[in-house]
Amino acid sequence: MSDAGGRDLSVLRHQREATRYRILVEIAERQPAVSQREVADAIGVTTQAVSDYVGDLVEEGFVRKGGRGRYRVTKEGVDWLISRTDELRAFTEHVAAEVVGEVDVEAAIAVDRIEEGQTVGLSMRDGVLHAAAGDGGGSTGRAVTDADPGEAVGVTDFDGLLDYEPGTVTVLQIPSITTGGRLDPAVVRDYIDDDDRVAVAGTEALALVRGAGVAPDLRFGTPVAVQEAAARGLSILLVAVDGEVSTHTDRLREQGLAYDVVELEGR
């Protein structure tokens, strides 16, 4: 067996090499007093098999035998372990990044008790993907994990389209402290009451929203967060100082998301 880089992964291909590897690891962990019975129990082979393998490892110079039941892995044995471990690490990294990473699995909130392999109906609620037992709705998938109601469940094999509309973004552009002008928090209160989520960009925006008696939902990383929330069907009120507005609207425009800018002037 070879990985994508052409390495010969003999530890995975040959049972003998795999057993040698595991025995060397067990000896390294237990040395110098090594019980062949404990090694056999740990890796699931007979004591006689461990004795035979250890004899070969001693003959090859990978293990040094002392008194009765006393063994140490030699430098050559350590080097062999490291080389095989590096090959296995490279292979597992390849599997994780290029094989498993290509499998389209999304997390959803389970609405019902869901069993692995079960068909689920998918819906978007409050900006979060939800999965219900059965094939109801326009979009379905297959559960890859078990889950109780309220738990996260892995879903793959998607079919159909989720029936929901992207949210809209209302941007309240306010002057920065350097451009002069102060706003009465009451000016933004009516806007805040009508929107699902409140985001702020800039210290002036944070102070204004807090002055209106509202704790913002989004304060950091708002260009990405606002775009993501709107794409998932949430309506957003973004209160932003004038120097921050274009960063947000450029991203929304690139993603094809609807937005409206309202300029508020200070007194």
N, C-alpha and C positions, 0 to 999 in steps of 0.2 A: 504494500500500500504506500502511495506517495502523496504528499500534499501538493498544493498549487505551485510550490517552488521546486518540486522535483525531489524532495527528500524521501529516502526510503524509510518509511515508518515501520520498521520491523517489530517494534514493541507492540504495535497494534495488529500487525499481520500474522505474527507467529506466536502461538501460545507459549512455546518454550521461552522466547525472549521476554514476553510479558511476565512470566512467572519468575525468571531470573531478576528482572527489574524490581518486582514486588518484594522478593526475598532480600535483595540488597538493601532496599529501603527499610525493611523491618529490622535487619541486622544493624544498620546505621542508627536507628532509633533506640535499639535496646542495648547496644554494645557498652561494656565488654561482656557482661554476663547475658548470654543469649540462650533462651529455651527454645529448642526446635519444636516442641509441642505448641508453645504460644505462637510461634511463627506460622505453623501449619494451621492452627485454628483461625488466625487472623486472615489468611489468604484462601482458606478453603481447600487445602490439599492434605495428603497424608504426611505423617511424620517421616516415613521412609522416603517420600518424594523430596521433602526438605533436606534430608540428610544427603541424598544423591546430588541435589543441586548445589548444596554447600560444598560438597567434595569437589565438584567441578569448578566452582568459583575459587576455591583455595588453590587448585591446580593451575588455574589461569592467572593467578596473582591478584585477583580482585578482592580476596578476603585472606586475612592472616589468622591462623589458628594458634591460640595460646594453650592454656591448660584445658581441663575438661569443661566444656560448655562456655569457653571464652573465645570470642571472635571479634575481629576489628576489620572494617572496610579499609583497604589500602588506598593510596593516592590514585593508583590506576583504576580501582573500583569507583572512587569518587568521580574521576574524570569521565568514566563510562556513564555513570548515573547522570551527570550534568549534561552530557551530550544528548542522551536520550530524552531528558527532561526538556531541554531547549527545543528539540524536535516536536515533542508533544505540545509544548506551549505555543509554538508557531502554528501548529495545526489547529489547536483549539481557538486561537485568535482568528485564524482564517474562517473557521466554521462560524464563530460568533458574528464576525463583521460581514462576511460575504455570502454565507449560506442562511443562517438563522435570520440575519438582518434583512434578507430579501423576502422573508415570509411576512405577508401583510397581516399583522395581528394588531387589533386595536382594543383598548380597554373601554368597557362600558359599565354602567351601574345596573345591576340586576334588579328587575322589578319583581320577579317571581323566583322561586327556587329553580335553579338551572343546573342541568347535568352536562358533563363533558360529552360532546358529540351531538347535543340537541340543537335543532333548528330554533333560531330566535328571531323575533321581529324587532326592528330597530327604530328608534325615534329620537329626536333631539328635544330635550327639555331643559329650559333654563341654561342653555349653552353647553349642556353635557349630554353625551351619547348614552342612551338607556336601552337595555335589552329585556324583552319579555318572552316568556316561554311560548313557543308556537310560531307560525309563519304569518301572523297577521300584519297588515301594513304594507306599504310599498317597497320597503327595503328589508332584506333578511340576511342572516349570516349563520355561521355554525360556531357554537361555543367550544373553546379548547380547554376550558377549566370548569370545575364545579363552582357554584356560588349560591349563597343565600341572599334573600332580598336585602338590598342596600350595600352589598359587597361588590367589589370590582370583578368583572368576568372578562376573560380574553375571548375575542371574536375574530373569526377569519371567514374566508369564502363568501365575500359580500356579493349580494345580488340586488338589483333595483336601485332606486334613488330615494334618499331621505326627503320626506315631505316637510320642508320648512323654508322660510324666507330669511335671507340675511338681514341683520339689523341695520339701523341707520345711526349716523353719528351727528350730533349737533355740537358744533364748536363755538363756545363763547370766548371770543378773543378779547382779552383785557389788556390795558396798558401796563407796562412794566414800571417799576418804581423809578427807573431812570428817565422814562419818557414823560413822567408827571401824571398827575390825575389820580384820584382815589375814588373807589366805588363803594356805594352803600351795599352791604350784603343783601338787602332786600331786593336789589335789582335782579339777582340771580335766583332768588328763592322760588319764583314761579316756574322757571325752567327746570330746576332740580326736582321739583315735585312730580314732574311728568315723565321722567326717564328711569329706565331700569337700573342703570349703573352710572356712577359719577366718577370721573377721572380728573386729575389735576396735573398740570405741567407748569412748574415754577412755584417758588415760595409765595409770591403774591397770590397765585391762584389758590394755594392751600389755605392761606390766611382768610381769603374771601369766602371760600366754601365753609370753613369752620365757623366763620362769623355768621353764616346763615344757619348754623345749628346742624350741619350735616357732616358726617364722617365720610370722607371719600373712600370708594371701593378700590381705586387704583391710584397709586402714587408714584411707583417706580417702573421704569421700562415701558412707559405708556405708549410710545409709537407702536411697539410690537403688541402689547397687551390690548390696546384699543382695537387694532386691526383684527386680532384673533377673536376677541369677544364679539365684534360685529359680524365676522364671518360665521360665527356659531349661532347667530340669530338674536343677539342681545342688542337693545338700543342703548346708546351711550351718550351721556352729556359730558363733553370734555371742556373743562375750564382751563384755558391756557394763556400765558402771557404772549404778547405779540411775536416775540422772537422764537417761540416754540411751535407756532401754528403750522408753518410750511412743512416742517419735518413730519408732522402727523398727516397732513392732507396729501402730501406726495405719496406716502405709503398707502393711504386709502385709495387714492386714484389708481395706483399701480395694480391694486387688487380688485378694482372694479366695484368698490363699495361706496354706497351713497353717503354723502355728508352735506352739511349746510353750515356756513360760517356766519355768525352774528357778531358784529363788532360793537363792543360796549365802550362808551367813552366816559372817562372820569370827569370829575368836576374840579 
